[in-house]
């Protein structure tokens, strides 16, 4: 009689017992956030992951799928990244409050903290100010923490109370406080002056000959600003300089900065949000500049999403992304309670 085959030790329950707390926490957070959005009157929508354009960001690299449809002409379809264009189009066509959860990937400057993929929660409030979604973000973090019994976050020796009043800090103030840099003095007419920023940064970060203003900005942010954020409580970092606006509109009272913000705990970015740009011609200009830079750096560019530029962009309101639900072993899940 043949000996009964034994299962691989990899399938042993003991081997994976340490993942159970993460799965239970993820489930609790999902239920709590969905309940809150339901009470607020949001409608959950599942958008397509295959797109003509995954997002027109310089450093975004999407995977090609190869599926073709007549209306997409000769373009290969690509797996969508963080842009959330489809949801924004829906918000711009009559929906007021929508949300979705979907896979996402971190931006280049965050990849040292995150796994290659996480689950993202994204929501829109059409015809709302971006102050409203800033307030949403604080509530969502508190609900997620409460659902799992977290009293405070901790990560690499840092702690943050998710229930305390958050710190509000403009990007310009943060650069002055933590790096001694007058950031907005290097911004004029919607553009960053690369040489001016390089001069004031000096030896604080390594600057290469082909670094742009945005490259230098990101290096200072990562090395000197972010480690100081979310200490003891959450930090809302807001009013990004307009060269870093992405999909955000410029602040009406100060066109040097944009209605963009990020939320931090223990030096880790948890989420970001915008007051969405609704000027299609300006958004097209930004996309083209980003794709020109992408072509210069990487030898490729993505097509523009004409459906978005022709309709959705013209009517969207304020957006929020929360990369709260992450895979086991990710930095976000090591923000644990004590």
N, C-alpha and C positions, 0 to 999 in steps of 0.2 A: 504493500500500500504506500502510495507516494506521501511523503511528508507534507503536511499542510504549510502552505506558504505564509510566512509572517509579514505583516505590514512593515513598511519602512519606518525607522525611528522618527523620520521627519514628521509623520502623522501623529505622533504621540501627543496626547492632550497636555501633558506636563510641559512639553517643549514650547507650547504656545499659550500657556496660562497667563504669561505676563501681558499678553495683548488684550485680555478680557476687560481690564479697567478702561483702556483706551476706547474700546468698542462701546462699552456702556456709557462712557462720558459723551462720546459722539452722538449716540442715540438720544441721550437726555437733552443735549444742546439743540439737536434738530427739532425735537418735539417742542421745546420751550420757545425757540425762535419762530417756528411756524405758527404756534398759538398766538404769539404777539402780533405777527403780521396779519393773521386772520382777524384779530380784534380791531386792527387798524383799517380793515377794509381792502387789503391788498389782494391781488389775484396772482396765483403762482402759474408761471408759464414755462414750458419746456421749449427752448429754441434749438434750431438746427446747429449741429456741430460742423457741418460742411458748408463752406463759404467760398465765394469767388475771391474775396480778400479777407485774410485773417486779422487784419489791422495794419495800419500804415505807420508803424513805429520802426525807427532805425535799427534797433537791436533785436527785434522780434524775428524768430526763425521758426516757421511753421512747417509741419509735415505735409507733403503732397499726397493726395488720395488717388487721383487719376480718374475719378468718375467725371463724365462730361454730360452736359445737357445743352440742348440747342440754344436756349436763351443766354447761356453763359459763353457762347461763341467758342473760341479756341482755348479758353483758359482752363487749366487743370483746377479742380477744386482742392481746397486746402482745409486742414483742421483748424477751426477757429481758436484763437488765443484769448487774451484778456479783454479785448476791445468791447465786447458786448453790444455790437452794432445792431444785431437783430432785435434785442430787447428795447433798445433805444428807438428803433423805427416804430415798434408797436406802441411805445409810450407817446410817440409823436403823432400817432394816427387815431387819437381819441381816447386811449386808455390813460387814466390818471395815476394809478398806483399799481405797479407790477413788480414781481420779484421772480428770481430763478436761482436754483443751485446747479452747478455744473463743474466739470473738471477745469482746472486752470494750471498754468505754469508760472513760476516766479520770474520777475524781471531780473536782468543780469546782476544788478547790484545787490539783490537779495538771495542769490543762489548759494551763498556760503552758509546760509541759515536754514534753507528749506530743501526738501526732497524735490525731485524733478516734477512732481505733480501733487496738487492738493485739490480739495473741493472748495469751490468759491460760492459764496452767497452774494447776490447782486440785486439791488432794488432801485427803482426810480420813483420819484415824486414829480410828475409833470406840473408845471406852473407853480413850483415851490422854490423858495430861496435855498441856497446851499447851507445856511444856518440850520434849516430844518433837518437836513440829512446828517449834519454834524451832531445834532442832538439825538437823532435816531441811533447813531453809531455808539454813543455812550450807553444808551439804554440797552442795546443789543449785547454789548460786552457784559454789562451787569447781569442781564438775564441768563446769558451763557454760563457765567461764573456761578450764579445762584443755583442753576439747574444741576451743577456737578458738585455743589457743596464747597466750592473754592472760597477760602477766606482772603487769600492774597496770592498773587503770582510770584514765582521765583524762577530765576534763570541766570546761571553763571555768577552767582553771588549777589545779584540784584533782586529787589522785590518791588512790587507795585500793588496797591489796594484798588481793585476794580470798582469799588463802591464809593471811593472818595471823589470829591469834586476834582475834575480833571484840570491839568495845567493847560492854559491857552498860550501858545507861543508862535509868533510869526517867524517865517524862515529868516527874514532880515535880522530880527532880534537874536535868533539862535546863532547865526553866523557871527554877529558882533560879540555875543557873550562867550561863545566857546572857541572861536577862531580869530577874533579881533579883526574881522573883515567887514568893510562897508559894502555889502553885496550889491545893493541897488545903485550905488555909484558906478557900477560897471554895466548897467542896463540903460539903454536909450532907444527910443523909437521902436520898441518891441524886440530889439536885438541885444544879445550879450556881446560886450567888447572883450574878446579873448585875451588880448594883450594886457588890458587893464586888470583883469582878474588874475592873470598869471603873475603880474607884478606885485599885487597886494598879498597873494597867497605865499609867494616866496618859496621857502624850503619846507613848508608845512606838509606838502604832498609831492610825490614824484610826478613831474610834468614832462611829457614827451612832445616832440616837435609836431606831431599830427593831432594832439589833443585839441578838441574844440572847447568853446566856453562851457558847453554842457558836460563834457568829460571832466573838466577841472571842477566844476560845481559838484558833480556826483562824487568825486574822490574826496573832497572836503566834507561833504555830507556824511559819507560812510565812515571816514576815519576820525572826524572830530566832532560831528554833531550828533549822529544817531546814538553813540554809546552813552550820551548824557540825557537821553530822552526816556520818559516813562519811569523815572526813579521815584519810588514811594507812592506814586499815583500815575494814572494814564496821562499822556501828553497828546494834545491835539496840535500838530504842527500845520500851520495854514498860511495862506497868501504866498504861494510859490511864485518866484519870478516868472514873468510872462514867457521867456524862452523855454521854460519847462511846463507850459500850460497844457500841452497834449490836447485833450478834448474839452478843456475848461475855457470859459469866457474870461476876459480881462475884467478886473474890478472897476466899476464905473468911476469911483472916486480917485483911483490911482492906477492908471493903465500900465504901470511898471510891474504889477503883480496880477495873478490870476486867482479865480475862485477854485482853488484846489487845496485839499488837505490830506493829511495822513495821521493815523492814530498809532501810538507806540505804548508798549509795556516792556519794562526791563531792557530797553535798547532795541527791541524787536518791533518792526512794523507789522501791525495786525491787519490794517485795512487802509484804503484810500478812497477819496470821493471828490466830486466836482460839482460846480454849478455849470451845466453843459453849455458849450458854445452853440448858438443857434444861427450863426451867420455862415451859410454854406460856402460862400466865396472865400472867406477867411479860413474855414476848415480845409478847403481844397488847397489853398496856398500852403498851409502847414503840412498837409499830407505830401505835397509835391517836394517840399524842402526835405522832409524826412526820407522820402524815397530817393532823392538825389544823393543824400548822404549815405544811404544804404548801398546804393549802386557804387559809390566811390570806395566804400569800405569792403563790401562783401561781393561785389560784382553781380548783384541781383536786385530786383525791385518787385513789389506786389502791385497788382492793378488797384485802382481806386474803386470803391463801392458806389457806383452811380445811383443806385436805388436809395442808399442812405443820404448821399449829398443832395439828391433831388427831392427828398421828402422827409425822412425821419429827422435829419439834422435841423430842419427848419422849425421844429415844434417841441423838441424835447425839453425837459426841465432839469431837475437835479438828480444826480446819480451817486450811488454808494456801493462800493465793493468791500466785502469782508472776507478775507482769506482765513476764516476762523477754524473751519473744520479741516484738519490736516491728517495725513497718514501717520501711522504709528512711527515713532522715532524721530519725527520732525521737531524742529525747534519749538513750534507752537504748542506741541503737546508736552514739552518739557517745561512749559510755564505752568508748574503745578502748585498745589496748595501745601501749606505747612500748618 
